[in-house]
């Protein structure tokens, strides 16, 4: 059974309210949206009127996350800064996001997004992530924008489960509506941070589905003005210290072993093949000289590695493929070696004992010698 942990992070206090925006997405009338914008106490060039997150987990562990924003533009600076929205996805396990946008002008006229204007391009050179770029039509001072984005997992991100974070502390909205649903059999774990004890979700079990619902209102403060109001705040990152490295889980050993078996490598005759520190250093140096790191880390790459033989032939690799090649080469020299995922950044540790693979952004190689382990940073020529 794969395991999932959902973490809801919130700053400030909250109280329940009801507004016309409680209606399903795109069903509030233009007049209701205009009235909601006029009633908003938020000051500044932009005010977010509504923020909804609906997260659903299916029986296979695939996620569907639907996010809805409604915001009003009150100054020309917001027209310039919020006129284009960005969404990121990872096509190796996710479908391209489905997007709906409507813009309600100050006079009540409605313009819908022309999907042919949406662009889809790589988010980084050589990376797996992609970015869709959405130009908001006819945006002007006084416009109200309603946007809904749905991102679906085509396959589960990892056979061991994962963690999904819903952070609402940086989103100023009135109200906030969060729904989390999963099959009862999945035994979903729900954790909260900085949520007042007085705020409890409405929990329901309907047939074979378990559901948690939060209805909240955050304090009214000016909305931040990034290029995209839908670009989610950075998640809390797990620690990358030595203790975290010792406890970091491996990617699926079956996936790594299978890829190594599909594309085995032969060591050059001049390399040693005895399980010693000198052998580890020699093989690591050979891998670093032979294959160039392309700058793409685990967070921006597909999770399943390439066969080592393909990586060697390509002579360029992301961190995961480079690490898998080194593991394969060390094993040829009778050195026990594993690919280990770690987190980067001096922030919070992974939640609980089940840290999902999507919590980690980098890989190391662990070589296990007779009397000690050797941790290898394969992407840095001067590090070990």
Secondary structure, 3 states (H helix, E strand, C coil): CCEEEEEEECCCCCCCCCCHHHCCCCCCCHHHHHHHHHHCCCCCCEEEEEEEEEEEECCCCCEEEEEEEEEEECCHHHHHHCCEEEEEEECCCECCCEEEEEEECCCCCEEECCHHHCEEEECCCCCCEEEEEEECCCCCCCCEEEEEEEEEECCCCCCCEEEEEEECCCCCCEEEEEEEEEEHHHCCEEEEECCCCCCCCEEEEECCEEEEEEEEECCCCCCCCCCCCCCCCCCCCCCCCHHHHHHCCECCHHHHHHHHHHCCCCCCCCCCCCCCHHHHHHHHHHHHHHCEECCCCHHHCCCCCCCHHHHHHHCEECHHHHHHHHHHHHHHCCCEEEEEEECCCCCCCCCHHHCCHHHCCEEEEEEECCCCEEEECCCCCCCC
